[in-house]
Amino acid sequence: MKLRKLSIQRMPGFEEKGFELIGLSDQLNIITGPNASGKTTACRAIQGLLWPKTLSGVSPVSLAGDWDKHGETLRVELEGPNSTWQREGIPSDMPSLPGF
């Protein structure tokens, strides 16, 4: 799966003003910035979208991610502990992922 877009509406440190990562490469993406600019938060958000239990006890959380999996668009939204998946805009089960 390739991440196409990451939307962070709320996470600790970003409760009022979130941010998005868009225009991601098919290859390697490098996130740079000063301290407290969201680099670690972006990594934790990606991890949390795929393995929501890793954000257990973290509040507030409101995230979304768009992924490409073999030409299909998958979208995951995480609100608090609840995640929902869509495949091509249709509700779907979470895809099979390796354990974390």
C-alpha positions as CSV (number, residue, x, y, z in Angstrom):
1,M,0.0,0.0,0.0
2,K,1.2,3.5,-0.8
3,L,0.1,6.5,1.3
4,R,-1.4,9.2,-1.0
5,K,-2.7,11.6,1.6
6,L,-2.6,12.0,5.4
7,S,-5.0,14.4,7.2
8,I,-4.5,15.1,10.8
9,Q,-7.5,17.1,12.2
10,R,-6.7,16.5,15.9
11,M,-3.9,14.8,17.8
12,P,-2.1,16.0,21.0
13,G,-0.4,19.2,20.1
14,F,-2.7,19.8,17.1
15,E,-6.1,20.1,18.7
16,E,-7.1,23.4,17.0
17,K,-5.3,23.4,13.7
18,G,-4.4,20.2,12.0
19,F,-2.4,19.7,8.8
20,E,-2.3,17.5,5.7
21,L,0.4,15.7,3.8
22,I,-0.4,15.6,0.1
23,G,1.4,15.1,-3.1
24,L,3.4,12.1,-1.7
25,S,5.8,10.3,-4.0
26,D,5.6,6.7,-5.1
27,Q,9.1,6.4,-3.8
28,L,10.7,7.7,-0.6
29,N,9.2,10.7,1.2
30,I,11.2,12.6,3.7
31,I,9.6,14.9,6.2
32,T,11.7,17.7,7.6
33,G,11.1,20.7,9.8
34,P,11.9,22.4,13.1
35,N,11.1,20.9,16.5
36,A,7.4,20.7,17.3
37,S,6.3,21.1,13.6
38,G,4.6,17.7,13.4
39,K,7.2,15.2,12.1
40,T,6.7,12.7,14.9
41,T,2.9,13.3,15.0
42,A,2.7,12.4,11.2
43,C,4.6,9.2,11.9
44,R,2.4,8.3,14.9
45,A,-0.7,9.1,12.8
46,I,0.3,6.8,10.0
47,Q,1.0,4.0,12.5
48,G,-2.3,4.7,14.3
49,L,-4.4,4.6,11.1
50,L,-3.0,1.1,10.3
51,W,-2.8,-0.2,13.9
52,P,-5.4,1.9,15.9
53,K,-4.5,0.2,19.2
54,T,-1.1,1.9,19.1
55,L,-3.0,5.1,19.9
56,S,-4.9,3.6,22.8
57,G,-5.2,6.3,25.5
58,V,-4.2,9.1,23.1
59,S,-6.7,11.9,23.0
60,P,-8.0,13.8,21.0
61,V,-7.6,11.8,17.8
62,S,-9.2,12.6,14.4
63,L,-7.2,11.3,11.4
64,A,-7.8,10.2,7.8
65,G,-5.5,8.5,5.3
66,D,-5.9,7.7,1.6
67,W,-3.9,4.7,0.3
68,D,-3.4,3.1,-3.1
69,K,-3.4,-0.7,-3.1
70,H,-2.8,-2.2,-6.5
71,G,-4.8,0.6,-8.2
72,E,-7.6,0.7,-5.7
73,T,-8.2,3.6,-3.4
74,L,-8.5,2.7,0.3
75,R,-9.6,5.3,2.9
76,V,-9.3,4.9,6.6
77,E,-10.8,7.4,9.1
78,L,-10.0,7.3,12.8
79,E,-12.1,9.1,15.4
80,G,-11.0,8.3,18.9
81,P,-10.7,4.6,19.1
82,N,-13.1,3.9,16.2
83,S,-11.8,3.3,12.7
84,T,-13.7,2.9,9.4
85,W,-12.4,1.7,6.1
86,Q,-13.7,2.3,2.5
87,R,-12.6,0.7,-0.7
88,E,-13.4,2.8,-3.7
89,G,-15.8,4.8,-1.6
90,I,-17.7,1.7,-0.4
91,P,-17.6,0.6,3.3
92,S,-15.1,-2.2,3.7
93,D,-13.3,-4.3,6.2
94,M,-9.8,-3.4,7.2
95,P,-7.3,-5.0,4.8
96,S,-5.0,-7.7,6.0
97,L,-1.9,-6.1,7.5
98,P,1.2,-7.5,9.3
99,G,1.0,-7.5,13.1
100,F,2.5,-4.7,15.1
